[in-house]
Amino acid sequence: MDLSAIIEPVSSWIDQEPLIFALIIGLIGAAIISGVINVGAMAVVWMDRKVMGDVQRRFGPARVGSRWGLLQLGADAIKLFTKEDSIPIGADKQVYVWAPIVASITTMLVAAALPFGALNIGGKEYPLVVANMDISAFYVEAALSVMTVAIFMAGFSSNNKYSLLGAFRGMARMIAYEVPMGVCVIAVAVMAHSLNLVEIVNSQSLWYAFAQPLGFLIFTVALMTDLGRVPFDQSEAEEEIIAGYTTEYGGIRWGLLYFQEYINMLLGSILLVLLFLGGWNGPNIPLLPPISPMIWFALKLIIVLEFLIWTRASLVRFRIDQVTDLGWKWMLPLSIVNLAWAAAVGLYFA
């Protein structure tokens, strides 16, 4: 079959209609990345329940979907989708409805610029990323912070004092920890001489977790805070403010907000692996050289996720004043010290 008869007209059409072609490619990429992210987040929810069950000496999901409970999340989703969709009296309806949507859009914005591993073809690695931007590290960190806006929208619009308290706590936490988190990203960029996540991964002949141990620690704590994981889940502290910003939500809207937390957990873990743990770098695995980078990336990601789940099962919730004090009095000054260290090392090895 003569492929030139097909390729030449398509190439000519692409040259004539570049915007339409870009739109089509964007829609295809969005569909693929949405599927990957949602399936990955479902796996994270299952792993969270199973690991928590093991730590607390329970079975965890063990009925729906054989003895492993693999279909439990599907059963929960059906239950939430069929529940009555109600809006509280006195709530700001438009903001209330849009809060879960903003949370969902935020995760897709983050996912678009995150590399999800690489394939080794012919001895050359090809990163799996939708938008390989020059400032992808800065873009992802900025987009992650938009999730807090969705939290504030949900809490402010619910006409509930507990929801409003949860929203205020979320904003206070964000302001205290987004700055040191961003400074750590700048420190990595200074040492890698790039803000491109793919180039940052390729520059890590030595993992930045070892080159910047202080920055790695600060970024990990700040990421846990940004994700709202225990011991930093003050925005939805059940024992203190019922369920915080989700108190007045139910059905599918609550399900969206709940699921976005796990999507953010997956995306944040991927960002940590890319910035500090060498991404997909690792020795070739015999008999599997094409997918060897994907295997290393998946192993590192699972370890980070296990750590986040372990901390949730092991630590107690801090008070909100302790969280803000830690952010302003310790994390911010130490992040600046780490930036100075990264600048000195980066200039020396430039």
Secondary structure, 3 states (H helix, E strand, C coil): CCCHHHHHHHHHHHHHCHHHHHHHHHHHHHHHHHHHHHHHHHHHHHHHHHHHHHHCCCCCCCCCCHHHCCCHHHHHHHHHHCCCCCCCCCCCHHHHHHHHHHHHHHHHHHHHHCCCCEEEECCEEEECCCCCCCCHHHHHHHHHHHHHHHHHHHHHHCCCHHHHHHHHHHHHHHHHHHHHHHHHHHHHHHHHCCCCHHHHHHCCCCCHHHHCHHHHHHHHHHHHHHHCCCCCCHHHCHHHHCCHHHCCCCHHHHHHHHHHHHHHHHHHHHHHHHHHCCCCCCCCCCCCCCCHHHHHHHHHHHHHHHHHHHHHHHCCCCCHHHHHHHHHHHHHHHHHHHHHHHHHHHHHCC
